Amino acid sequence: MTTFDSVTLEVSDTAAATDFYRVTGLADHVTVRPAEGPSTGFRGFAISLVVAQPGNVDAIVETAVAAGATVLKPAVKSFWGYGGILQAPDGTILKIATSQKKDTAPVTREIDQVALLLGVADVKASKRFYVEQGLPVGKSFGGKYVEFSTESPVTLALYPRRALAKDAGVPAEGSGSHRIVLGSDATLTDPDGFVWETTAA
């Protein structure tokens, strides 16, 4: 595996999920397909949306909630900026944030960066696994965070599973399917059970 091409979410209602990700601006970044197998609790991942300013965070949150999302953590100011956590109707956790603390331009729902955050048992071990598969490391902070440098429109990063769940405001426990499939040039399963499938040409 030398590429990270796409993110596919497995959902119970593909039509509803397709509509949700379209109205929230994520249709260019994720696709959906019918779910296979049971899934309970935390699924071990989150999708992070980085935007330019607080007003854009609020605009996306408002749109997502109107489309059926649940607020896990309301958008608030913090030391690092402004942001909140939502859960999509299909169960996917969405983090919407900005490093800015005030608006400096007209408010939009434009998304500047999308990152897929995988919660793993051992960040260093998972990093070694992916490096051995051919993914180059872009940023690395020991056992706390790893970001890979790929050509994908979605950034791939690793977090400790419990830290990611805490950040999302949900219990870390979960079992069954992750309900996510990553597209690549190879088919494999990583140490935490995340499935990669060959992307169709």
Secondary structure, DSSP 4 states (H G I P E B T S, - for coil): -----EEEEEES-HHHHHHHHHHTT-TTTEEEEE--S-EEE--SEEEEEE-SSHHHHHHHHHHHHHTT-EEEEEEEEETTEEEEEEE-TTS-EEEEEES-SS--S-------EEEEEEEES-HHHHHHHHHHHTPPEEEEETTTEEEE--SSSEEEEEEEHHHHHHHHTS-S-EEE---EEEEESS-EE-TT--EEEEPP-
